[in-house]
């Protein structure tokens, strides 16, 4: 019986060997392919993590820049008038001196001269900062520049729809209107 079993094994041995070869061929190539796929997957995961990290850093950088910008804007608004106020302190000092002069002097000529000097100094400082008065008298009425307070009949035809009187001056700051002129218009 033992011989029979051996003979049968020998008969089936070539088949077994072929099956072993096929099995080894199937498993051998799968292992390198699988490890290559795993390597590619790991690379993709690493790239994804790197991209996420870059994205989070950019978002954080953007948020920090927004906060910094808001803080700088608030500081700018709070100190925007500092330079103008500092320059106007000289005019305020002149006003204080003029007030003392008014209290102690009886000469109206000196008082008038001192007050005019203070006014001129104030105007020159404001002009240096970009303030410019509007020229409105005898100009054609323009609703983009003027605010009509009233209309009055004119004795002359050429004064119709023109500014006859200026109630309150209009001003430009660096060529941008900051106050419209309040005027009387002829009809």
CNS distance restraints for C-alpha pairs under 8 A (distance, minus, plus):
assign (resid   1 and name CA) (resid   5 and name CA) 6.30 0.50 0.50
assign (resid   2 and name CA) (resid   6 and name CA) 6.24 0.50 0.50
assign (resid   3 and name CA) (resid   7 and name CA) 6.14 0.50 0.50
assign (resid   4 and name CA) (resid   8 and name CA) 6.18 0.50 0.50
assign (resid   5 and name CA) (resid   9 and name CA) 6.14 0.50 0.50
assign (resid   6 and name CA) (resid  10 and name CA) 6.11 0.50 0.50
assign (resid   7 and name CA) (resid  11 and name CA) 6.14 0.50 0.50
assign (resid   8 and name CA) (resid  12 and name CA) 6.20 0.50 0.50
assign (resid   9 and name CA) (resid  13 and name CA) 5.61 0.50 0.50
assign (resid  10 and name CA) (resid  14 and name CA) 7.46 0.50 0.50
assign (resid  12 and name CA) (resid  16 and name CA) 6.14 0.50 0.50
assign (resid  13 and name CA) (resid  17 and name CA) 5.97 0.50 0.50
assign (resid  14 and name CA) (resid  18 and name CA) 6.09 0.50 0.50
assign (resid  15 and name CA) (resid  19 and name CA) 6.10 0.50 0.50
assign (resid  16 and name CA) (resid  20 and name CA) 5.99 0.50 0.50
assign (resid  17 and name CA) (resid  21 and name CA) 6.16 0.50 0.50
assign (resid  18 and name CA) (resid  22 and name CA) 6.16 0.50 0.50
assign (resid  19 and name CA) (resid  23 and name CA) 5.95 0.50 0.50
assign (resid  20 and name CA) (resid  24 and name CA) 6.00 0.50 0.50
assign (resid  21 and name CA) (resid  25 and name CA) 6.07 0.50 0.50
assign (resid  22 and name CA) (resid  26 and name CA) 6.14 0.50 0.50
assign (resid  23 and name CA) (resid  27 and name CA) 6.11 0.50 0.50
assign (resid  24 and name CA) (resid  28 and name CA) 5.66 0.50 0.50
assign (resid  25 and name CA) (resid  29 and name CA) 6.45 0.50 0.50
assign (resid  26 and name CA) (resid  30 and name CA) 6.44 0.50 0.50
assign (resid  27 and name CA) (resid  31 and name CA) 6.36 0.50 0.50
assign (resid  28 and name CA) (resid  32 and name CA) 7.26 0.50 0.50
assign (resid  29 and name CA) (resid  33 and name CA) 6.38 0.50 0.50
assign (resid  30 and name CA) (resid  34 and name CA) 5.88 0.50 0.50
assign (resid  31 and name CA) (resid  35 and name CA) 6.20 0.50 0.50
assign (resid  32 and name CA) (resid  36 and name CA) 6.04 0.50 0.50
assign (resid  33 and name CA) (resid  37 and name CA) 6.12 0.50 0.50
assign (resid  34 and name CA) (resid  38 and name CA) 6.08 0.50 0.50
assign (resid  35 and name CA) (resid  39 and name CA) 6.03 0.50 0.50
assign (resid  36 and name CA) (resid  40 and name CA) 6.22 0.50 0.50
assign (resid  37 and name CA) (resid  41 and name CA) 6.03 0.50 0.50
assign (resid  38 and name CA) (resid  42 and name CA) 6.08 0.50 0.50
assign (resid  39 and name CA) (resid  43 and name CA) 6.21 0.50 0.50
assign (resid  40 and name CA) (resid  44 and name CA) 6.20 0.50 0.50
assign (resid  41 and name CA) (resid  45 and name CA) 6.14 0.50 0.50
assign (resid  42 and name CA) (resid  46 and name CA) 6.10 0.50 0.50
assign (resid  43 and name CA) (resid  47 and name CA) 6.15 0.50 0.50
assign (resid  44 and name CA) (resid  48 and name CA) 6.05 0.50 0.50
assign (resid  45 and name CA) (resid  49 and name CA) 6.15 0.50 0.50
assign (resid  46 and name CA) (resid  50 and name CA) 6.12 0.50 0.50
assign (resid  47 and name CA) (resid  51 and name CA) 6.06 0.50 0.50
assign (resid  48 and name CA) (resid  52 and name CA) 6.10 0.50 0.50
assign (resid  49 and name CA) (resid  53 and name CA) 6.12 0.50 0.50
assign (resid  50 and name CA) (resid  54 and name CA) 6.19 0.50 0.50
assign (resid  51 and name CA) (resid  55 and name CA) 6.05 0.50 0.50
assign (resid  52 and name CA) (resid  56 and name CA) 6.13 0.50 0.50
assign (resid  53 and name CA) (resid  57 and name CA) 6.18 0.50 0.50
assign (resid  54 and name CA) (resid  58 and name CA) 6.16 0.50 0.50
assign (resid  55 and name CA) (resid  59 and name CA) 6.18 0.50 0.50
assign (resid  56 and name CA) (resid  60 and name CA) 6.12 0.50 0.50
assign (resid  57 and name CA) (resid  61 and name CA) 6.01 0.50 0.50
assign (resid  58 and name CA) (resid  62 and name CA) 6.04 0.50 0.50
assign (resid  59 and name CA) (resid  63 and name CA) 6.19 0.50 0.50
assign (resid  60 and name CA) (resid  64 and name CA) 6.17 0.50 0.50
assign (resid  61 and name CA) (resid  65 and name CA) 6.19 0.50 0.50
assign (resid  62 and name CA) (resid  66 and name CA) 6.18 0.50 0.50
assign (resid  63 and name CA) (resid  67 and name CA) 6.26 0.50 0.50
assign (resid  64 and name CA) (resid  68 and name CA) 6.10 0.50 0.50
assign (resid  65 and name CA) (resid  69 and name CA) 5.99 0.50 0.50
assign (resid  66 and name CA) (resid  70 and name CA) 6.17 0.50 0.50
assign (resid  67 and name CA) (resid  71 and name CA) 6.14 0.50 0.50
assign (resid  68 and name CA) (resid  72 and name CA) 6.13 0.50 0.50
assign (resid  69 and name CA) (resid  73 and name CA) 6.09 0.50 0.50
assign (resid  70 and name CA) (resid  74 and name CA) 6.26 0.50 0.50
assign (resid  71 and name CA) (resid  75 and name CA) 6.28 0.50 0.50
assign (resid  72 and name CA) (resid  76 and name CA) 6.05 0.50 0.50
assign (resid  73 and name CA) (resid  77 and name CA) 6.17 0.50 0.50
assign (resid  74 and name CA) (resid  78 and name CA) 6.19 0.50 0.50
assign (resid  75 and name CA) (resid  79 and name CA) 6.18 0.50 0.50
assign (resid  76 and name CA) (resid  80 and name CA) 5.43 0.50 0.50
assign (resid  81 and name CA) (resid  85 and name CA) 6.01 0.50 0.50
assign (resid  82 and name CA) (resid  86 and name CA) 6.00 0.50 0.50
assign (resid  83 and name CA) (resid  87 and name CA) 6.31 0.50 0.50
assign (resid  84 and name CA) (resid  88 and name CA) 6.16 0.50 0.50
assign (resid  84 and name CA) (resid 129 and name CA) 7.48 0.50 0.50
assign (resid  85 and name CA) (resid  89 and name CA) 6.26 0.50 0.50
assign (resid  86 and name CA) (resid  90 and name CA) 7.70 0.50 0.50
assign (resid  87 and name CA) (resid  91 and name CA) 7.65 0.50 0.50
assign (resid  87 and name CA) (resid 125 and name CA) 7.10 0.50 0.50
assign (resid  88 and name CA) (resid  92 and name CA) 6.31 0.50 0.50
assign (resid  88 and name CA) (resid 122 and name CA) 7.24 0.50 0.50
assign (resid  88 and name CA) (resid 125 and name CA) 7.41 0.50 0.50
assign (resid  89 and name CA) (resid  93 and name CA) 6.16 0.50 0.50
assign (resid  90 and name CA) (resid  94 and name CA) 6.30 0.50 0.50
assign (resid  91 and name CA) (resid  95 and name CA) 6.17 0.50 0.50
assign (resid  91 and name CA) (resid 118 and name CA) 6.40 0.50 0.50
assign (resid  91 and name CA) (resid 121 and name CA) 6.77 0.50 0.50
assign (resid  91 and name CA) (resid 122 and name CA) 6.11 0.50 0.50
assign (resid  92 and name CA) (resid  96 and name CA) 6.29 0.50 0.50
assign (resid  93 and name CA) (resid  97 and name CA) 6.35 0.50 0.50
assign (resid  94 and name CA) (resid  98 and name CA) 6.08 0.50 0.50
assign (resid  94 and name CA) (resid 118 and name CA) 6.17 0.50 0.50
assign (resid  95 and name CA) (resid  99 and name CA) 6.08 0.50 0.50
assign (resid  95 and name CA) (resid 115 and name CA) 7.88 0.50 0.50
assign (resid  95 and name CA) (resid 118 and name CA) 6.71 0.50 0.50
assign (resid  96 and name CA) (resid 100 and name CA) 6.40 0.50 0.50
assign (resid  97 and name CA) (resid 101 and name CA) 6.19 0.50 0.50
assign (resid  98 and name CA) (resid 102 and name CA) 6.05 0.50 0.50
assign (resid  98 and name CA) (resid 111 and name CA) 7.44 0.50 0.50
assign (resid  98 and name CA) (resid 114 and name CA) 6.40 0.50 0.50
assign (resid  98 and name CA) (resid 115 and name CA) 6.62 0.50 0.50
assign (resid  99 and name CA) (resid 103 and name CA) 6.35 0.50 0.50
assign (resid 100 and name CA) (resid 104 and name CA) 6.31 0.50 0.50
assign (resid 101 and name CA) (resid 105 and name CA) 5.56 0.50 0.50
assign (resid 101 and name CA) (resid 111 and name CA) 7.06 0.50 0.50
assign (resid 102 and name CA) (resid 106 and name CA) 7.57 0.50 0.50
assign (resid 102 and name CA) (resid 111 and name CA) 6.31 0.50 0.50
assign (resid 105 and name CA) (resid 111 and name CA) 7.52 0.50 0.50
assign (resid 107 and name CA) (resid 111 and name CA) 6.56 0.50 0.50
assign (resid 108 and name CA) (resid 112 and name CA) 6.01 0.50 0.50
assign (resid 109 and name CA) (resid 113 and name CA) 6.14 0.50 0.50
assign (resid 110 and name CA) (resid 114 and name CA) 6.11 0.50 0.50
assign (resid 111 and name CA) (resid 115 and name CA) 6.16 0.50 0.50
assign (resid 112 and name CA) (resid 116 and name CA) 6.13 0.50 0.50
assign (resid 113 and name CA) (resid 117 and name CA) 6.25 0.50 0.50
assign (resid 114 and name CA) (resid 118 and name CA) 6.42 0.50 0.50
assign (resid 115 and name CA) (resid 119 and name CA) 6.28 0.50 0.50
assign (resid 116 and name CA) (resid 120 and name CA) 6.08 0.50 0.50
assign (resid 117 and name CA) (resid 121 and name CA) 6.10 0.50 0.50
assign (resid 118 and name CA) (resid 122 and name CA) 6.23 0.50 0.50
assign (resid 119 and name CA) (resid 123 and name CA) 6.23 0.50 0.50
assign (resid 120 and name CA) (resid 124 and name CA) 6.10 0.50 0.50
assign (resid 121 and name CA) (resid 125 and name CA) 6.23 0.50 0.50
assign (resid 122 and name CA) (resid 126 and name CA) 6.29 0.50 0.50
assign (resid 123 and name CA) (resid 127 and name CA) 6.08 0.50 0.50
assign (resid 124 and name CA) (resid 128 and name CA) 6.09 0.50 0.50
assign (resid 125 and name CA) (resid 129 and name CA) 6.48 0.50 0.50
assign (resid 126 and name CA) (resid 130 and name CA) 6.61 0.50 0.50
assign (resid 126 and name CA) (resid 131 and name CA) 5.45 0.50 0.50
assign (resid 127 and name CA) (resid 131 and name CA) 4.63 0.50 0.50
assign (resid 127 and name CA) (resid 132 and name CA) 6.05 0.50 0.50
assign (resid 130 and name CA) (resid 172 and name CA) 7.80 0.50 0.50
assign (resid 130 and name CA) (resid 173 and name CA) 5.26 0.50 0.50
assign (resid 130 and name CA) (resid 174 and name CA) 4.93 0.50 0.50
assign (resid 130 and name CA) (resid 175 and name CA) 8.00 0.50 0.50
assign (resid 131 and name CA) (resid 171 and name CA) 6.72 0.50 0.50
assign (resid 131 and name CA) (resid 172 and name CA) 5.71 0.50 0.50
assign (resid 131 and name CA) (resid 173 and name CA) 4.56 0.50 0.50
assign (resid 131 and name CA) (resid 174 and name CA) 6.54 0.50 0.50
assign (resid 132 and name CA) (resid 171 and name CA) 5.65 0.50 0.50
assign (resid 132 and name CA) (resid 172 and name CA) 5.11 0.50 0.50
assign (resid 132 and name CA) (resid 173 and name CA) 6.32 0.50 0.50
assign (resid 132 and name CA) (resid 174 and name CA) 7.73 0.50 0.50
assign (resid 132 and name CA) (resid 175 and name CA) 7.88 0.50 0.50
assign (resid 133 and name CA) (resid 169 and name CA) 6.86 0.50 0.50
assign (resid 133 and name CA) (resid 170 and name CA) 5.99 0.50 0.50
assign (resid 133 and name CA) (resid 171 and name CA) 4.46 0.50 0.50
assign (resid 133 and name CA) (resid 172 and name CA) 6.24 0.50 0.50
assign (resid 134 and name CA) (resid 169 and name CA) 6.72 0.50 0.50
assign (resid 134 and name CA) (resid 170 and name CA) 5.20 0.50 0.50
assign (resid 134 and name CA) (resid 171 and name CA) 5.41 0.50 0.50
assign (resid 134 and name CA) (resid 172 and name CA) 6.92 0.50 0.50
assign (resid 134 and name CA) (resid 181 and name CA) 7.41 0.50 0.50
assign (resid 135 and name CA) (resid 139 and name CA) 7.74 0.50 0.50
assign (resid 136 and name CA) (resid 163 and name CA) 6.45 0.50 0.50
assign (resid 136 and name CA) (resid 166 and name CA) 7.14 0.50 0.50
assign (resid 136 and name CA) (resid 181 and name CA) 7.56 0.50 0.50
assign (resid 137 and name CA) (resid 162 and name CA) 7.94 0.50 0.50
assign (resid 137 and name CA) (resid 163 and name CA) 5.35 0.50 0.50
assign (resid 137 and name CA) (resid 164 and name CA) 6.03 0.50 0.50
assign (resid 137 and name CA) (resid 165 and name CA) 6.29 0.50 0.50
assign (resid 137 and name CA) (resid 166 and name CA) 6.70 0.50 0.50
assign (resid 138 and name CA) (resid 159 and name CA) 7.35 0.50 0.50
assign (resid 138 and name CA) (resid 162 and name CA) 5.71 0.50 0.50
assign (resid 138 and name CA) (resid 163 and name CA) 5.10 0.50 0.50
assign (resid 138 and name CA) (resid 164 and name CA) 5.94 0.50 0.50
assign (resid 139 and name CA) (resid 162 and name CA) 5.50 0.50 0.50
assign (resid 139 and name CA) (resid 163 and name CA) 5.57 0.50 0.50
assign (resid 140 and name CA) (resid 161 and name CA) 6.22 0.50 0.50
assign (resid 140 and name CA) (resid 162 and name CA) 4.39 0.50 0.50
assign (resid 140 and name CA) (resid 163 and name CA) 6.30 0.50 0.50
assign (resid 141 and name CA) (resid 146 and name CA) 6.76 0.50 0.50
assign (resid 141 and name CA) (resid 161 and name CA) 5.79 0.50 0.50
assign (resid 141 and name CA) (resid 162 and name CA) 5.04 0.50 0.50
assign (resid 141 and name CA) (resid 163 and name CA) 5.75 0.50 0.50
assign (resid 141 and name CA) (resid 185 and name CA) 6.97 0.50 0.50
assign (resid 142 and name CA) (resid 146 and name CA) 5.68 0.50 0.50
assign (resid 143 and name CA) (resid 147 and name CA) 6.29 0.50 0.50
assign (resid 143 and name CA) (resid 148 and name CA) 7.78 0.50 0.50
assign (resid 145 and name CA) (resid 170 and name CA) 7.91 0.50 0.50
assign (resid 145 and name CA) (resid 177 and name CA) 7.80 0.50 0.50
assign (resid 145 and name CA) (resid 180 and name CA) 5.63 0.50 0.50
assign (resid 145 and name CA) (resid 181 and name CA) 6.66 0.50 0.50
assign (resid 146 and name CA) (resid 170 and name CA) 7.77 0.50 0.50
assign (resid 146 and name CA) (resid 180 and name CA) 5.45 0.50 0.50
assign (resid 146 and name CA) (resid 181 and name CA) 4.84 0.50 0.50
assign (resid 146 and name CA) (resid 182 and name CA) 5.99 0.50 0.50
assign (resid 146 and name CA) (resid 183 and name CA) 6.59 0.50 0.50
assign (resid 147 and name CA) (resid 180 and name CA) 6.29 0.50 0.50
assign (resid 147 and name CA) (resid 181 and name CA) 5.87 0.50 0.50
assign (resid 147 and name CA) (resid 182 and name CA) 4.75 0.50 0.50
assign (resid 147 and name CA) (resid 183 and name CA) 6.12 0.50 0.50
assign (resid 148 and name CA) (resid 182 and name CA) 5.88 0.50 0.50
assign (resid 148 and name CA) (resid 183 and name CA) 5.07 0.50 0.50
assign (resid 148 and name CA) (resid 184 and name CA) 5.80 0.50 0.50
assign (resid 148 and name CA) (resid 185 and name CA) 6.48 0.50 0.50
assign (resid 149 and name CA) (resid 182 and name CA) 6.17 0.50 0.50
assign (resid 149 and name CA) (resid 183 and name CA) 5.75 0.50 0.50
assign (resid 149 and name CA) (resid 184 and name CA) 5.74 0.50 0.50
assign (resid 149 and name CA) (resid 185 and name CA) 7.93 0.50 0.50
assign (resid 150 and name CA) (resid 183 and name CA) 7.43 0.50 0.50
assign (resid 150 and name CA) (resid 184 and name CA) 5.22 0.50 0.50
assign (resid 150 and name CA) (resid 185 and name CA) 6.41 0.50 0.50
assign (resid 151 and name CA) (resid 184 and name CA) 5.73 0.50 0.50
assign (resid 151 and name CA) (resid 185 and name CA) 4.72 0.50 0.50
assign (resid 151 and name CA) (resid 186 and name CA) 5.50 0.50 0.50
assign (resid 151 and name CA) (resid 187 and name CA) 6.07 0.50 0.50
assign (resid 152 and name CA) (resid 184 and name CA) 7.23 0.50 0.50
assign (resid 152 and name CA) (resid 185 and name CA) 6.41 0.50 0.50
assign (resid 152 and name CA) (resid 186 and name CA) 5.13 0.50 0.50
assign (resid 152 and name CA) (resid 187 and name CA) 5.83 0.50 0.50
assign (resid 153 and name CA) (resid 186 and name CA) 5.63 0.50 0.50
assign (resid 153 and name CA) (resid 187 and name CA) 4.98 0.50 0.50
assign (resid 154 and name CA) (resid 159 and name CA) 6.35 0.50 0.50
assign (resid 154 and name CA) (resid 160 and name CA) 6.58 0.50 0.50
assign (resid 154 and name CA) (resid 186 and name CA) 5.42 0.50 0.50
assign (resid 154 and name CA) (resid 187 and name CA) 6.12 0.50 0.50
assign (resid 155 and name CA) (resid 159 and name CA) 7.95 0.50 0.50
assign (resid 156 and name CA) (resid 160 and name CA) 7.47 0.50 0.50
assign (resid 159 and name CA) (resid 163 and name CA) 7.70 0.50 0.50
assign (resid 159 and name CA) (resid 164 and name CA) 7.33 0.50 0.50
assign (resid 159 and name CA) (resid 186 and name CA) 5.98 0.50 0.50
assign (resid 159 and name CA) (resid 187 and name CA) 7.72 0.50 0.50
assign (resid 160 and name CA) (resid 185 and name CA) 7.64 0.50 0.50
assign (resid 160 and name CA) (resid 186 and name CA) 4.82 0.50 0.50
assign (resid 160 and name CA) (resid 187 and name CA) 4.81 0.50 0.50
assign (resid 161 and name CA) (resid 185 and name CA) 6.02 0.50 0.50
assign (resid 161 and name CA) (resid 186 and name CA) 5.27 0.50 0.50
assign (resid 161 and name CA) (resid 187 and name CA) 5.73 0.50 0.50
assign (resid 162 and name CA) (resid 185 and name CA) 5.61 0.50 0.50
assign (resid 162 and name CA) (resid 186 and name CA) 5.68 0.50 0.50
assign (resid 163 and name CA) (resid 183 and name CA) 6.34 0.50 0.50
assign (resid 163 and name CA) (resid 184 and name CA) 5.85 0.50 0.50
assign (resid 163 and name CA) (resid 185 and name CA) 4.64 0.50 0.50
assign (resid 163 and name CA) (resid 186 and name CA) 6.48 0.50 0.50
assign (resid 164 and name CA) (resid 183 and name CA) 7.46 0.50 0.50
assign (resid 164 and name CA) (resid 184 and name CA) 5.66 0.50 0.50
assign (resid 164 and name CA) (resid 185 and name CA) 5.55 0.50 0.50
assign (resid 164 and name CA) (resid 186 and name CA) 6.08 0.50 0.50
assign (resid 165 and name CA) (resid 183 and name CA) 5.73 0.50 0.50
assign (resid 165 and name CA) (resid 184 and name CA) 5.04 0.50 0.50
assign (resid 165 and name CA) (resid 185 and name CA) 7.22 0.50 0.50
assign (resid 166 and name CA) (resid 181 and name CA) 7.20 0.50 0.50
assign (resid 166 and name CA) (resid 182 and name CA) 6.19 0.50 0.50
assign (resid 166 and name CA) (resid 183 and name CA) 4.48 0.50 0.50
assign (resid 166 and name CA) (resid 184 and name CA) 6.30 0.50 0.50
assign (resid 167 and name CA) (resid 181 and name CA) 7.64 0.50 0.50
assign (resid 167 and name CA) (resid 182 and name CA) 5.37 0.50 0.50
assign (resid 167 and name CA) (resid 183 and name CA) 5.38 0.50 0.50
assign (resid 167 and name CA) (resid 184 and name CA) 7.24 0.50 0.50
assign (resid 168 and name CA) (resid 181 and name CA) 5.64 0.50 0.50
assign (resid 168 and name CA) (resid 182 and name CA) 4.98 0.50 0.50
assign (resid 168 and name CA) (resid 183 and name CA) 6.99 0.50 0.50
assign (resid 169 and name CA) (resid 179 and name CA) 7.95 0.50 0.50
assign (resid 169 and name CA) (resid 180 and name CA) 7.44 0.50 0.50
assign (resid 169 and name CA) (resid 181 and name CA) 4.85 0.50 0.50
assign (resid 169 and name CA) (resid 182 and name CA) 6.68 0.50 0.50
assign (resid 170 and name CA) (resid 177 and name CA) 7.78 0.50 0.50
assign (resid 170 and name CA) (resid 178 and name CA) 7.69 0.50 0.50
assign (resid 170 and name CA) (resid 179 and name CA) 5.03 0.50 0.50
assign (resid 170 and name CA) (resid 180 and name CA) 4.59 0.50 0.50
assign (resid 170 and name CA) (resid 181 and name CA) 3.78 0.50 0.50
assign (resid 170 and name CA) (resid 182 and name CA) 7.22 0.50 0.50
assign (resid 171 and name CA) (resid 177 and name CA) 6.04 0.50 0.50
assign (resid 171 and name CA) (resid 178 and name CA) 5.84 0.50 0.50
assign (resid 171 and name CA) (resid 179 and name CA) 5.25 0.50 0.50
assign (resid 171 and name CA) (resid 180 and name CA) 6.78 0.50 0.50
assign (resid 171 and name CA) (resid 181 and name CA) 7.45 0.50 0.50
assign (resid 172 and name CA) (resid 176 and name CA) 5.08 0.50 0.50
assign (resid 172 and name CA) (resid 177 and name CA) 4.36 0.50 0.50
assign (resid 172 and name CA) (resid 178 and name CA) 5.52 0.50 0.50
assign (resid 172 and name CA) (resid 179 and name CA) 7.11 0.50 0.50
assign (resid 173 and name CA) (resid 177 and name CA) 6.31 0.50 0.50
assign (resid 173 and name CA) (resid 178 and name CA) 6.22 0.50 0.50
